[in-house]
Amino acid sequence: MAEYDVIVVGGGISGLFSALTLGRHGKSVLVLEQNNFVGGNCRSYSVDGFQVDTGPHAITHLKEGPLRRLMDEYFTYMPVFVDYGHYYVRTEKGLTKIPSNLKEFATFDPLPKKDRFLLSQSLTKALTLNAFGMLDTNLSLCDFLPKGLSKDTVDFVGAIAPFLSGKSMKETSVNRILYGSSFVRDSVSEYIFDEEPLTDRSQNDASYTSMITEKLLKYQLSARLSTLGRLATNKVAYAQAYPRGGLKSLLNAVLYSMPETVRIRTGMKVTRILTEKGNASGVATNNDSITADAVVYSGFVKSLPSLVELPEDYIEDLSRIEQTLSLTIWLGLGEKMKEFDYTGSEVWFKDGAYWAMPISNYDSSIAPKGKQLIGFTFIIKEGENIESEKKRALALIQRAIPGIESRIEMTHYQVTVPEKAAVTINGYFAGQRSPIPGLYLVGTDTDNRSMGVTRAAFSVLELMKAMKEDKRL
């Protein structure tokens, strides 16, 4: 008899969400994390009196998205969320709201008037094609942009693309930009919380299947057509928020909600995923072997071939997973600056690009009294020297915010992989099922919808759906 119903490999937010949901369904779950802390990129820690997150975060699709579904169904303690605010672009003249719709594009002064008109035309074309199911999802943003744009406009679009996809304009699809800017919105899988799996009903009730299919088709058509209406009403920061108290408050809510059937062990490196008669049967660690009826792997899927024998064609697919390296510089300021008197985030795009958030504006306890904490994130190109990139990035911040250097009293660097897979045109996402029965996958390299915590939540809902269809839930 197996020691656990499920072993979850990895204690990042995807693994913890998985353990929480499975535990709430009565499963005995063991979470194994190789580090001495859990949460992965969804955690906070103290540096010289300032509480930094692991990279700046915006929690997206919070109104009715996957995280909301998980919280409503499984959390026993709810974190408090603060309205995210706005997205801005910073230039030498100060801050301007990034346009969300055609009306705002018309007055977006950082770009030339002619360019705004051309971009508006391209956006309308893309949304119209999407509404009728005719948009080529493999068309790159670079190929879709109109000809004759100024350098500033190309640089602006080139700065936005990596923060939505993780890669350049040439590797980012137009479709990704539409979703990332909320013109098109990701949907949450329905019927996951039904008592009876959809597959069972479909076998026994043809009329039920027909009804569900008709509803889905109507929903898809309605969703596509509604995007055209957002040309006038869209908001980039739709249903976005930041957890009061920092990312650790969301992590703590997950841990507090964890049922007694879940056990978490840190400092446990999994060295092998065990199989028996072709099925996942447990794991080997740096200490011992542990058996389970199923294994959920929430580490980097690209590393899975080092843990278990897989078919060659599947290994080839996993090699197509694209990743991005990011640098975050946290600056603790000795006093608050008027340049950061807002909630939300900003983008700088001239001679380099960053995405920045003054997170202590959401909760003053994140920084010492009277002080301020700002996170600046940069994309690091493959092969670049990290130390050189740190110097270049800090110099760009000082050029964008004159006088900031005299107010800095804490500098902290983080080099991370912000998403386990970048959303590129030719990139690969593994999905929840592996070729090995009983071995499931979860995380931001298994689902390409949204980003960060929200993408992790999408993947967990799909995990539940897969396990339910396999009669393991």
N, C-alpha and C positions, 0 to 999 in steps of 0.2 A: 504494500500500500504506500502511495506517495506521501511524502511529509507535508506537502502543501498542495492546494488546488492550483495555485498560480505563483510562479516566481517572476517578478518584474526586475529586469536587468537595467539599472540606471535610476538614480533618484532625482533627476531633473524634474521640471514641472510636468512634462508629458508622462513620465513614470509615476509621479505622485497622483496625478489626475486618474491614471489607470488603476492604481491601487485603491484609491478612494471609491471609484465606481464599482470595481469588482468586489471590494470589501462590503459595500452597501448592499450588494446582491448576495451576501452570505458566503462569499468565497474566503478561504483562508489564503492570505497573500503574504509573501516575503519580498521585500524590496532590498536589493543589494546595490550599494553605491560605493564606488572605489575611493572617492574623496572622503574627507572627514566632515563634510557638510552636505546638505541636500538643497535642492532648488535650482541648481545649474545656473542659467542666465536670469532666473527669476529670484534674485535674492539681493539683500542689502547688507552692508557692513560699515563699520566706523573707521574713518581715517582722520586723525587729529581733530576730533570733535565734530566732524562733518559726516553725515550718513550718506554714502554713495550707493547707487544701484549698480547692477552689472550691466552698464550701458543705459542710455536714456530709453524710456518706454512710453508708448501710448497704448492703452488698452482699447482695441477697436471692436466695432460691432457689439457694443455692450448692451444695447437696448433689447435686442431679440436674437443675438448671435449665439454661438456655441458655448461661450463661457457663461452667459446668462442661463442657458439650459442646464448646464452642469451645476451651477450654484443653486438654482431653484429646486433641483431634484435631489442634490446630494450634500450640500453644505449645511452644517448645523450652526455655523457662525458666519455672518456676512461681513466682508470688509466694507468700509465706507469709500465711495468713489466721489471724486471732485470733477466737475465739468472740465474737459481738457483745455478749452480755450480755442485759439486760432492758430493757423499756420501763417508764418510771415516770411518774406524775403527781405534780407538786409542788404542795403547798398550804402554808398558813401552818404546818401541823403537821409538814411534812417530806415525804419521798418515800413513795409507795405504788405497788406494782407494778400496771400496767394489767392488768385481767383478760383472760385468754385463753379461759376456758371458764366454764360455769355455776357450778361450784364456787367459782371465784375471784370471780365476780360477787357471790356471796352475802356475801362478807366485804370488799367494796370500800367501805370507810368514807367516802371523799370524797363519795359520793353517798348520799342518803337511802335507807333500806331499802325503802320503797315503790317508789321509782324503779328500784332494782336488780331488783326482782321484775318490774316492767312491761317493762324492757329485756330481761330474760331470756326473757319470753314472746314478745316481738317477734323476738328472735334465733332462737328455736326455730321460730317460724312461718316466718321467711324461709328457714331452712335446709331445712325440710320441703318448702316450695314448690319450692325449688331442686332438691331430690333427685328430685322427680317432674316436673321441667321445666316448672313452672307459675309460676315467679317472673317478674313483669314487670320486665324489665331497664331499662325507662324510668321506673320508679317512683322518685321522689326520696326521699332519706333523710328529708327534712322531712315528706313525706306519710306515710311509714311509721312514724314515731315515735308511740308511744301518747300519748293526751291526758292532761293533768294533771301533766306532769313539772315539777319545780322549776326555777328559773332556773339553779341550779348545774349541773343535769344537762343542760339544753339548751345551756348555755355549753360544757360538757365535750364533748358530741357536736359542737357547732359548731366547737370547736378541733381536733378530730381530723380532721374531713372535709377541710379544705384541705390537710393534710399527706398525705392519701391520693389526693386527686383534683386538687388545685390550686384548687378553687373551694368555694363555700359549700354548706350542706346542701341548699338548694333546687336546686342544679345538680349535686349528687352523687347517683348512683344507689345503691340498697341493694346491688345486685350488686357495686359497686366496694368497698363496705365489707367485704363477705364475703371478697372476694379479698385486699384489703389487710390484713385481720386473720388471714389464713391459714386461715380455716374452709374456704374453697374455694381450691384451688391450681391455678395455671396449668400447662398441659401444654406440653411441647416437641414440635414437629412431628417425627413419626417418618419413617424411611426417607430422610432428607436425605443420609445418608452412604452409601446404597446405590450400587453401581456403575452399576446400570441404573435410569433414571427410572421411577417408578411409572406414568406415563402410557404409556410404551412397553409395559410388561408388561400393562396393562389392555387394550391394543388386541389383544394376541396371546394372552392367556391369561385366559379368562373365569373359570375356577375360582380363579385367583390373586386376581382382583378380588373375587370373592365371599368368599374367605377373609379378605382384608384388611378388607373392609366389616364382616364379622361380628366380627372382632377389635376394630375401632374401636367398634362399637356396645356390645360387652360392656365395653370399657374405660370408655366414657362412662357407662354405667349404674353400674358399680362405683365410679367416681370420685364420682358424685353421691350414691350411698348412703353412701360413706365419710365424707361431710361430716357426717352425723348423728352418727356415732361421735365426731367431734371436739368435739361439745358438752361431752364430759367430759374429753377428752385434749388439746385444741388448745393450741398454744404460739404466741403472736404472733410471737416472734423465731425461728420455725422455720427452720433451715438458713440463718441469717444470720451475717455475719462482717464484719470490718474488716481491710483489708490492712495488715500490719505495715510500718511505714515510711511510712504515708500513701498517698494515692491515687497519688502519683508512682511507687510501687513496682509497682502494677498497670500503669500507663502504660509504665514502663520494660520490664516483662516483654513487653508487646505489641511495643514497638520492637525489643527484643533478638531476638524470635522472627521478625521480618520477613525474608523471603527476599531474595536478591540481585535477584530479578526486580521488586522494588518500589522505586520512587524517590519520595522525598518532597521537595517544594519549598515553602518558606514564603515569605511576602511576595508571593504570587501571587494576585491577585484575578481571579476569573472574571467577565467582563463579558457573555458570551453563550455559550449552548449551541448549537452548530452542528448543522444538519441537512442531509441530502442525500437527495433523493427520498423525503422523509417520514421518514427514519430518522436517529437521532442519529449524528453523524459526528465529534464532537470538541468543542473549546471555544475561545473567544477569551479572552485574558487581557489584563491591563494592559500586557503586553509583546509577545505574539505570538499566533498561532493554532497549535493542536496537534490532530492527528487521532487518532481511536481507533475501534475497532470497536463499542465500547459506552461509555456514560457512566453512572456511579453518582453520584447527587446526594445528599449528606448534609447539606446546609445546611437552613435553614428552608424547608419545602415551601411555606409561605405566600408566600415570595418568588419562587417558581419562575416566575410569569408575567412577571416583569421580565427573565428570562433567555432565554425561548424562547416562541414562539407556541403557544398552547394553545386547545382548544375552549372556548367560552363557558360551557357547562354545567360543565365541569371547574373552571374558574376560580371559578365560583359555589360549588362544593363546597369548594375550598380556602379560600374566605373564611369558611367555618364553623369553621375550626380555632380553638379557644379556647386562649389562653395566659395564663400567670400570671407576675407579677413578684415576686421575693422579695428580701428584705434579710437578709444574714447579717452579724452583728457578731461578730468574733473578739476575745476578750479574753485577753490574756496576763497571768497573775497572778504576782506576785512570790513567792508561796508557795502551797503546796497547801492547799485548803480542804476541811474535813470534809464540807461540803455536796455535794462532787463526788467522794466516795470510792466510786466504782462504775464499772463498764463498762456501756455501753448508752446510752440517751438518756432525756430527760425532756420532759414537756409541762406548760406552765403555761396555765391557761385562765380565770383570773378577771380581768375588766376588760381583756382583751387576751390574746393567745396567742402562745407561742413553742415551738419545738422545739430542744432543746439537746443537745450531745454533748461530753463532756470527752475529746477524742481523744488527748491526751497520756497518758491512763491505759492505752491499748493499747500504747504505745511511748514510753518516757521520753525518747528522743532527739528527739522532735518539739518538745519545749520545753527551754530551758536547765535545767541541773541544779537540782533543788529547786523548779522553777517548774511552772506548769500552763497548758494552753491549752484554752479552752472556745469552741465555736461556737454561737451563738444565731441561729436562722432565723425570720423573720417573713414573712407574706404581705402584700404591699402592694396595697391596693385601687386599682382603676383611677382615675386622676385625682388621686391624692394627691400632695402635695408631698414629694419625696424627703428633703430636709433636715429638714422637720418630722417625717417618719416616723422618721428616725434618732434625733432627740431623744426622741420618744415611746417608741421601742423601748428605748433605753438607760435611760430612767426606769423602764420596766416591769421590766427586769432588776434594777435596784437595789431596787425594791419587793419583788420575789420573793425576792431573796437579800440580806437586810440585811447591811451591812458589806462587800459586795464592792467598793464604789467605792474603799475605802482600799487594796486589794490590786492594783488594775489598774495595770499599767505599760506595756501595749501595747493599743491599740484600732485595729482595722482593719475597714473596711466593704467589703462586696461587694454590688452590685446586679446580679442575674442573672435570666435566664429559666431556671428549673431544669429544666423539661421543654419541648420544642418544641411540645407540645400537652397541654393539660389534659384529664383524662378526665371530661368532663361528659356529661350526658344527651343533649344535642343536638349535641355537638361532633363533628368529623369527623376521621377518620384516613385517610391517603391510600393505604395499602398499598404494595406494592413496585413495581408496574407503573404507568407513566405512559401517557397516550394516544399517546406517541411510541415506536415500536418502537426498542429499543436504549437507551432512557433509563429507568433504574431509580432507585428512591427507597429510602433507608434512614435510620433514625433514630427518635427518640422521638415523631415525629409521623406515623409510618407503622404503628405497632403499639401497641395500648393495654394490653398485658399488663405487669403489674408496674410498675417505675419505674426511672429512672436507668440505670445501667450494665446492669442486667438487661434492661430494656426494649430498650436498644440491641442487646444480644446476641440477643434474640428477633427483632428486625427483620433482623439479618444472616442468621440461619438461614432466614428466609422469603425473603430475597434469593437465597440459594443455591438454594432450592427453585424459585423462579421462573426463574432463569437456567438451571437444569438442565432444567426443562420446555421452555424455549425453545431447548434445545440449544446454549447458549452456555457451558456449564460441563461 
